[in-house]
Amino acid sequence: MIKEVIIHPKLASILGFEKSTTLFDKPDVNILISISALKEKNKKRYIFPHLPDLEHVLPPYVFLYCNIVAKTVIASTPVPLLKVIPVNFSKDIQEKGIFHEFEHLEYFNVQPNTIQTIEFEVRSHDGDLIVFEKGNILLTITFKKK
């Protein structure tokens, strides 16, 4: 019968372990959890004192793709990447929204000679399309001749 489990502090934080402990400041120290199990249909389980915190597993950026941008090779795959956008998924940001303004303008080669429609996609680090449940995305783009 398992009586104790040793896990890394980051995993403990994700699972809902108490964050106020000083162990989280020491990444080389693992956390020992004594299993004070509860009986449930002859199974034992450990209940963490807090809700899981998935903020640590979300990447701090998203990718903005545009169909008119000339493709760039990323990880041996050509993609029409317009920008890598840093994001913070904290609860304050989720409630107020994300605003990011870049300091320097970047210009990219346009792929087709004639543009009829411009399409944008926001994707995660693994290529999944990010679907926004509410709110708007506002983009300002500029063009200049070579």
C-alpha positions in Angstrom: 0.0 0.0 0.0 1.3 3.4 -1.0 1.7 5.7 2.0 3.8 8.6 0.6 4.4 10.1 -2.8 7.3 12.3 -3.9 6.6 14.9 -6.6 8.3 18.0 -8.0 7.2 21.4 -6.7 5.9 22.6 -10.0 3.7 19.5 -10.4 2.5 20.0 -6.9 1.5 23.5 -7.7 -0.3 22.5 -10.8 -2.2 19.8 -8.8 -3.3 22.3 -6.1 -0.7 21.8 -3.3 -0.2 24.7 -0.9 1.9 27.4 -2.7 2.9 29.4 0.3 5.5 26.8 1.3 9.2 27.8 0.8 9.8 24.6 -1.1 8.6 26.2 -4.3 11.6 28.6 -4.2 13.9 25.6 -4.3 13.4 23.8 -7.6 15.8 21.0 -6.7 13.8 20.0 -3.6 10.9 17.5 -4.1 7.8 17.5 -2.0 6.8 14.5 0.1 3.1 14.0 0.4 1.7 11.7 3.1 -1.4 10.0 1.7 -4.2 10.6 4.2 -6.5 8.7 2.0 -10.2 8.7 2.0 -12.2 5.5 1.4 -14.3 5.6 -1.8 -15.4 2.3 -3.3 -12.3 0.6 -1.9 -10.0 3.1 -3.6 -7.8 5.6 -1.9 -7.3 9.2 -3.0 -5.5 12.3 -1.9 -7.4 15.6 -1.9 -5.1 18.7 -2.5 -6.0 21.7 -0.4 -6.5 24.0 -3.4 -8.0 23.8 -6.9 -5.6 22.8 -9.7 -3.7 25.7 -11.2 -3.1 25.2 -14.9 -1.5 28.6 -15.4 1.9 26.9 -15.2 1.2 24.6 -18.1 0.0 27.2 -20.6 2.7 28.6 -22.9 3.3 32.3 -22.5 2.8 33.1 -26.2 0.5 32.6 -29.2 1.2 32.7 -32.9 -0.6 35.0 -35.3 -0.7 33.7 -38.9 -1.8 35.6 -42.0 -2.6 34.2 -45.5 -0.8 37.1 -47.4 2.5 36.9 -45.6 5.3 35.1 -47.3 6.1 31.8 -45.6 8.9 31.5 -43.0 10.5 28.2 -42.1 9.8 27.3 -38.4 10.9 23.9 -37.2 11.4 22.7 -40.8 7.9 23.7 -41.8 7.0 26.7 -43.9 4.3 28.8 -42.3 2.8 32.3 -42.9 3.8 33.6 -39.5 3.1 37.2 -38.9 3.9 37.5 -35.2 4.6 35.7 -32.0 2.5 37.4 -29.3 3.4 37.1 -25.6 0.4 36.6 -23.4 -0.3 36.3 -19.7 -3.1 34.0 -18.7 -3.5 35.4 -15.2 -7.1 35.8 -13.8 -6.8 39.6 -14.0 -5.9 39.4 -17.7 -8.8 37.0 -18.4 -11.3 39.4 -16.9 -9.9 42.6 -18.4 -8.7 41.3 -21.7 -5.3 41.2 -23.4 -3.8 44.3 -25.0 -0.4 44.2 -26.6 1.3 46.9 -28.5 4.6 46.3 -30.2 7.3 48.9 -30.0 8.7 48.5 -33.5 6.9 48.0 -36.7 7.9 44.9 -38.7 7.3 44.6 -42.4 7.0 41.3 -44.3 7.0 40.3 -47.9 3.5 39.9 -49.2 3.0 36.6 -51.0 0.3 37.2 -53.7 0.5 40.2 -56.1 -3.2 40.9 -55.7 -5.0 40.7 -52.4 -8.7 40.1 -52.2 -9.1 38.9 -48.7 -6.8 38.9 -45.6 -7.3 36.1 -43.2 -5.8 35.9 -39.7 -5.5 32.9 -37.4 -4.4 32.8 -33.8 -2.9 29.4 -32.9 -1.3 27.8 -29.9 2.3 26.5 -29.7 1.1 23.1 -30.9 -0.8 24.5 -33.9 -4.3 24.3 -32.5 -6.6 27.1 -33.5 -7.5 29.3 -30.5 -11.2 29.9 -30.3 -12.3 33.0 -28.4 -15.5 32.7 -26.5 -16.2 36.4 -26.2 -14.7 39.7 -27.0 -13.0 41.1 -30.1 -9.6 41.0 -31.7 -8.4 44.3 -33.0 -5.4 44.3 -35.4 -3.8 47.3 -37.1 -1.7 46.5 -40.1 0.2 48.8 -42.4 1.6 48.3 -45.9 4.5 50.0 -47.6 6.2 49.6 -51.0 9.6 48.2 -51.2 
